[in-house]
Amino acid sequence: MTSRPPLIDRLLPFLAWRRQWSAASLRGDLIAGVTVALMMIPQSLAYAQLASLPPHVGLYAALLPAIVAALFGSCAQLSTGPVALTSILTGASLLPFADPASPTFLTLAILLALLSGLIQLALGALRAGWLLNLLSRPVMTGFINAAALIIGLSQLPALLGIVMPQSTHFLVDFWTALGALDTAHPLSAAFGAGSLLALLLLKRFAPGAPAVLIVVACATAISAAVGYGSRGGAVVGAIPAGLPVLGVPEFDWNAAVALIPTAFVIALVSFMEATSSAKLISGKSGQDWNQNQELIGQGLAKIAAAISGALPVSASFSRSALNYVSGARSGLSSLIAAACVLVTLLYLTPLLWHLPKPVLAAIILHVITGLIDLRALARAWQAGRDDGLASSLTFIGTLVFAPNIQNGVVAGLLLSLALMLYREMRPRTALLGLHPDGTYRDLARFGLEHPDPAIVILRFDSPLTFVTAAAFEHAVLAAAATHNGVRTVLISAAGINTIDATGLHTLSLLIERLRGTNRNLAFCGLKKQVIDVMQKTGLWLRLGKHADYRTEHQALEALRQDAPEVTPKR
């Protein structure tokens, strides 16, 4: 067992970097930082477009937030900045509140970054990261597949140079755009389709090459040479040179209240993405990571994005994986990547003027192909009907509610919780008989007999709480009525690991009800924590020695010998 790190290292995780540094690791961090930056810079421009924000906002999101996340996160190889899922959530959720072309849209995006960051920071500081586990894997699978499909469909018009309307019904907007295929801009379609094809070919035949950077550089040069912008094509245009102006975001209480549900979904989904990357990397590197510390790091990164005037950020799965395989061993690699973004903002933005926007659409389409895994929906059904329902409802709900795709997550989350509660309210119970191997098993399943004409053994595989108390009462009364000669219902209680006030009250009523019909209740295999509660409330004395049996065999022997005593007089 590893010792707990000192308090100062927990508060300032970056202090531990010095213990990881060597000549080889520093070289790996340098190479990884530059490599990730070559991917991050074009992606940042593309993901800003995905969120319906100006391109330079994406670069702002890749600067200070990346530094803060590296300094205060627990997984050194995570690459934080703009990502596809968070960007589409941001842009889609703000459409009902403002026009993407208005300054208010950016103001609300900044507020959304602040709110989601505060939520993550609070959860991490309160060590409440377990709350994020409420989002089950089937729900996440359904959401990711639907969101990736929406992202892909949303970029097809941009890829072809078609103007797509933006309303509160994404599928209707997309259908409208399809009806305008005859208005496609041929040169834009050539840039978009050509860039996508080039990315796919480079991935297939030169997987180690910086494909995104190569395509962006070539497309920008060709665009400038043929005068793409002057011929009606959409280009990135002027990007403000210099650093973002830092400041406290403008706070509107009414807008904040309206955005809280979306901020919570962004906090949830973005951290699930960060968690997936951290688990994968820590499994390969052997380095520990802490869920609550990572929540703090990611929360502070989102707050830093708000202070920088940027959209919400998260850890990118693809960039984090690239960071690790390129040799990153500490957060220094993220600082080097941020330094490359800094150089771009200060000196290289004029070079991006001619970058065609269809190329950014191609970059997004290329990235999201790795997110679509429709077979995962089938695997959810194979795992169980409830998982299949939750995954499918989330998938369909996300598509139907688009652009308000956060509603799909909420619907899936509520359904999965409702199904879980429904399952808990119907715990597994079984009447037991003696199996030839000497154990007591489900007599209906194995065709066994009751162990004694006067005794039935009931196994209850669940905590005895307000959720399951009614099912427990029904099972006990049904067991007592199995046949006329039953005088004792013996509860095989190894599965009861906790009991609450409702469970105690139900037990008390059952004791009286069974005694009223000249029957008794006995227990075997009760756990200490359950016995402690029974003793504190006095129920233990009412059960007497018939609750202290350890095994079914011991209980049967004692109950048979004590038959006159266990049949109290009325």
N, C-alpha and C positions, 0 to 999 in steps of 0.2 A: 504493500500500500504506500503510495507516494505521500510525502508530508505536505501539509498545506502551505502555500507560499506566504511569505510575510505580508503584512497589511499594506505596506507601501507598494509592493509589487502587484497586489490585487487592485489598488487604486490607480496605479500608473503602470499598466502592463508593459509598456515600451521599455521600462528599465531592465527587463529581462533579456532584451535583444543582445546586450553586450556579452552575455554568457554563451550566445549562439554563434558569435562572429568568429570567423577564421578567414584566412586568405581565400580559401575555396568558396566559402559561403558568401563572402562579400562580392566575389566575382559573379557568383550565381545570382545574387540580388540585383547586381547592375545589369546583367544580361536580361533577366526576367523583367525588370522595370522598363527597360527600353522596348522589349518585345511586346509587353502588354500595352504600352503607350501607343505603339503603331496600330494596334487594334482599337484602343479606347477612343482615340481622337476622332476617327471617322464615325465610329458607333455613337459617340456623344452627339454629333451633329444629326445623325439619323434618328436617334431616340427622342431628341428635342422635336423633330418633325413629327414623330409618332404621337407625341403629346400635344401637338398643335401649337408649339411654342417656337420662338425664334431660335435659330441654330446655335447662337453664342450662349444661350442658356444651358445647353447641354455641356459645353466646355466649362462653364462655371461650376456645373455639378460634378465635374471630374477633377476639380482642383482641391479646394479646401475640404470638402466632405471626404475625399479619398485619404487625405492626410489625417484627419481626425479619427476616421474609422480604423486606420492602421495603428495609431497611437493608443487607442483605448479599447480596441477589440482584443479577443483572446486567440483568434486563429490568424497567424501571421500571413498566410498566403491568400486571404480573401481580397479580391479586387472590388472596391466599392466605387460606385458612380451611377450614371444613368443605366437602366436595364429595361428590357422590352415590356415585361409585365407591369412594372410600376409606372412606366410611361403611358401605356395604354389606359391603365386605371386612372391616372391623373387626368389625361385629356378627356376621356369619356365621361368621368364624373363631373367635370366642370362645364360641360356643354349646356346643361339646363340653366346654369347661372350666368353665363356671359358668352359673348361672341369671341371666338378665338383671336380675331383681329384686334380686339380691344385691349387696352392696358389692364382693365379689370381682370381679364383672364389670367394674366401673369401674376397679378396680385393674389388671386385666389390659389394659384398653384404654389406660390411661396407660403401662403397660410397653411395649405394642406401639408407641405413639408414640415412646417413647425408643429402642427398638431400630431401628425403621425410620429414625429420624433419624440415629442413629449410623452406620448403613450408608451413607446418602447423604452424610453429612459425610466419612466415610472415603474414599469413592469420589471425592468432589470434591477433597479434600486431596491424594490420591495421583494426581490427574489421570487417573483411570481411568473417566471417564464413558463411554468407548467400550464398556465392558462392557454398558451398558444397551441398546446397539444390537443385542444378541443377540435381543431381543424384536422379531420381524419384524412388519411392518404387517399381513399376513394374520392372524397370531396375535392381535394387538391388536384387529383388526376383529371376529374371532370372539368374543373375550372381551367387548368392549364391548357388542355386540349381545345376547349371552346375559345379561350382567349387567344391562343395561337392562331386558330382558324379566323377569328375576327381580325387579328392583326394582319394576317395574310390578305384577306379580302379587302381590308381598308387600304392596302398599299398597291393593289392591282391598278386602280384608276391612276394613281400617281405614276406608276411604272409606265403606263401607256400615254400619259399626258392628258388625261380626262379629268375634268372638274367634277368632284363628287359632292353632292349636297350634304350638309350636316344638320340633322334634326334629332329628335328624341327616339327615332326608329331606325336603327342602323341597317337592318335587312331591307327595309323599304328604300333607304338611300342607295344601298348597293345595287338593288334592282333597277333603280332609276339610272344609275351610272352605266349599267350594262346596256340600257336602251340607248345610250349615247356613244356607242362604240364607233359610230361613223364620224364622230368629232375628234377621234384620237389624233394626237400630234405625231406624225410619222417619225420625225427626228427624235422626239422624246421616247417613243416606243423603241427605237433602235438603241438609244443609250441604255434604257432600262433593261430590255431583254438581253442586250449584248453584255452588260455588266453582270447580270445574274448568271448567264452562261459562263462567263469568264471565272466567276467565283466558284462555280461548280467544278469546272475543269481544273482550276488550281488546287482545289481541295482533293480532287481525285488523283492528279498526276504530280503535284508538288505540295504535299501536305505540310511541309515545314516552312513554306514561304509565307511572308506577310501578305496574304491574298487581298485583304481589304485595302491595305495601303497601296498595293500595286494597282488595283482597279481604280481607286480614287485618283491616284496621280495620273494614270493614263487617260482616264475619262476627262479630268480637268484640263489636261493639255490639249486633247482633241477638241473639247468644247471651246477653248479659247481660240484654237486654230480655225475652226469652221464658223465661229461667231454664233454659237448655239443660242446665247441669250438674246442677241439682236434678231434672231429668226423665230422668235416666239416661244422659245424654250424657257422653262422655269429653272433658274439657277439660285444658288445660296445667296449670292449678292454680297453686299457689304456686311462684314462682321466687325463690331466695335473692337478696336485694338486696345490692349491694356487689361488691367485687372478689374474684377468686379468690385463695385462699391459696397463695402460692408456696412450693415446697419440692422437695427432691430426691425423686423417685419411689421408692416401695418396690420393692426389687429382690429377686426370687426366682430363684435360678439354675436350678432345675428348670423353672419356668414359662418363663424366658427361652429355655432350650434348646428347649422344645416350640414356642415362638412364632417362633423364628428363620426357618423357611421362610416363614411368613406375613408376617413383617416384611420379608423380602427381596422378596416379591411386591408388597407395598404400596409399598416403595421404588421398585420397577421400574415398576409401573403408574402410580403418582401422578406420577412424574417424566416418563413418556411424555406424560401429560396436560399437565404444565407445559411440556414441550418443544414440543408442538403449538401451544400458545398463544403461546409466545415466538417461534417461527419465523414464525407468521402476523403477529404484531404488528411484529416487526423488519422483515419484508418490506415492510410498509406505511409504517412510520415512518422506516426507513433507519437506525435506531439499532442498534449492534452489541450482541450478547449473547454470553455465554460459558457453554458447557455445564457446565464444571467449577465455575465460580463460582456458577451457578444451583443446582447440586447442593449446594454449601456453604450457600447461602441457604435452600433448601428443607429441608435436613437440620437446620439450626439452628432453623428454624420448628417442625419436629416435636419437637425437644428442648424448645423453649419451650412447646409444647403439653403435653408431659409435666410440665414444671415447674408449669404452670398447672392441672394436674388435668383435662386435656382429651384428646380422641381425636386420632388422627393427622390431619394437615391436608394440603392440596395446593393448587396454583393452579387456580382454577376457570376453565374455558374460557369459559363464558357471562359471568361477572362480569369477567374480564379483557378480553373483547371490549367489554363495556359501558363499562369503565373507559377504554379507548382512545378509543372513539367519543364519549365524553362530554367529552373534552378533556384527559385526563391526559397529562402529559409527563414527570413525575418520580415518584419514590416517595412524594412528599408526599401524593398523593391517597390512598394506602393508610393513611397516618397519620391523615388526616382521617376516613376511614371508620372506623378503629379508635376515634377520639375519639367518633364517634356511637354506637358499640357501648358505649363507656365510659359515656356519658350514659344509655343505656338500662339498663345494669346498675345504675347508681347511683339513678336516679329513675323509670324507666318500667316496671319489671317488674310492679308491681301492675296495670297496665293490661292485661297479657297473661293474667291469671288466667282469664278467660272464653273465651280462644281455643280453639275446638273442634279436637280432634286430627284429625277428618276433613278439616279445611281444610289441615292440614299434609300429609296424604296427597295431597290434590289438588295442592298445590304441587310435591311430588315427582313425581307423575305428569305434570304439565305440563312439568317440566324434562327428564325422561328421554325424552320423545317426540322430542327433538332428537338423542338418542344412537342411536336405532334406525335403522339403514340396512341392511336386508336385501339391497338390491341390491349392496352392497359384497361380500357373500359370493359373489354371482354373478360379480362382476368378478375376484375372486381365482381362480375357476376359469378364467375367460377368460385370465388372465395365465399360467396353467400348472397342470398337474395337482398338482404339489407344493404350490404356494400354496393351491390349492383344498382339498387334503387337510388341510393345517395349519389353515386357517381353519375348516373344517367340524368337525374333531375338537375344536378349542378350543371352538367353539360348543356342540356336543353334550356334551362333557365338563363344561363349566361348568354346564349345566343338570342333568346327571345327578348331579354331585357336590354340587350346592347342598344345604345352605348353605355347604359348604366350597368356595366357588367358586375359591379360589386354586389348587386342584388342576387346574382346567381350564386355567389359564395354564401351569402346570408341564407338563401333558401336551402342550399345543400347542408349548411351547418345546422340549421333548425331541424331539418328532416333527420339527419344522422343522430342528433341528440334525442329527438322524439322516438326514433327506432330503438336507440339504446335504452331509454327509459321504459319503453314497451317490453323489451326483452328482460329487463331487470324485474318488471312486474310479473313476469311469468317464469320464475326460476324452475330449474329442473328438479323434480322429485321422483322417487322410485321406492316401491316396496321391495324389501330384500329377502332373499332366501339363501340357504347354505349351499354353496357351489361345491362340486366334488374336490376342487383344489383346496378346500378349507376356508375360503374367503366368503364374505356375504356380498352377493351381487343382485342386480335387478332381476327379480324372479320372472317378470313378464318376458324379458329379453332372452333369458336362458332357460325358460321352462322349469323353474324351480318351485318348490313347495314352501309354504309358510313354516318357519322354524318351530312353532308351537301353536296349538289350537287357541290358546288364550292370549297370545302375544303376537303383535305385528311390528315389524321394524320398518320405519320410514326414514329414508335418507333425504336430507334437505340440503341442496348444493347452492347456498346463497347466504349472504348476511341477512339477519332478521331485523329489518328496519321498516319505516313507514311505507317504503315502496313495496316490500314483499310480505308484509304482515298479513294482508288479506289472503294471499296465496297460501301462506303457511297454515292459517286457520282452516281454510278449505281442505288442504291436503290432510291435516290431522283428523278432521271430522270424517273425511272419506275413508281414511285408514281405519278409524274406530268402527266404521259401519261395514267393513269388509265382509265379516260374517258374524253371526249372532254370539259366538263364544268369545269374542275379543274382550279382554279385561284390562290389557295394558297396551298402550301405544308407545313403543320405544323409538326415540328420535336418534338416528345416527347423525351426530352433529359436528363431524369433523369439518364440514363445509361452512359452518356458521362461524365466521371470523370476527363478527362484530354484532352488537345489538343496541338498539336505541330505545327511547321511552315508549314508542308505539309498539315495538316488539315485546317489551316487558309487559305492557298493558294487555296485549293479545295473549301472551302466555298466562297471565293471571286469570283472565276470563276463561281460557281453555281448561285450566286446572279445575276451576269451579264447575264448568259445564260437564266435564268428563266425570268428576266425582258425583255429580247429580244423577248420572246414569250408571253409577257403580263401576266406573272405569278410572284408570290412572294414566299419568303421563310420566315417562322416564327418559333419561338422556344418557348417551355414551359418547365419549370423544369430545366433550366440550373443551374449548380452548381457555387458557387462563384469563385472557382479557375479557371473555364473556362471563366467566365465573366471577371475576372481580366485580363486574357491574351488578350481577345478580345478588352478590353478598352485600353490596352497599345499599341496595334497595329493599333487602329483606326477602326477596323472592326465593333465594337459595334455601332458607329455612322451610319455606312452604313445600319445596320439592323434596326436602329431606335427603336421605342417602341415595335415593333413586335418580340423582342427577350426577353422581360422582363416578360412574362406571367409565372405564377407559376404552373397552372394546365391546363389540356386540356379543362375543362369546362370554365374557365375564358378566355382562348384564343379564344374559339369558340364564346362566347358572344361578345367579343371585335371585332373580325374580321367580324362578321356579321353586327354589327353596323357601322363599319368603311369600309364597302365593297367598296365604291367609292375610298377611299384613298389607299386601299391595292391593287388597280388595276392601277398602274401608267401608264401614257400615254407614248407611244413609241416615 
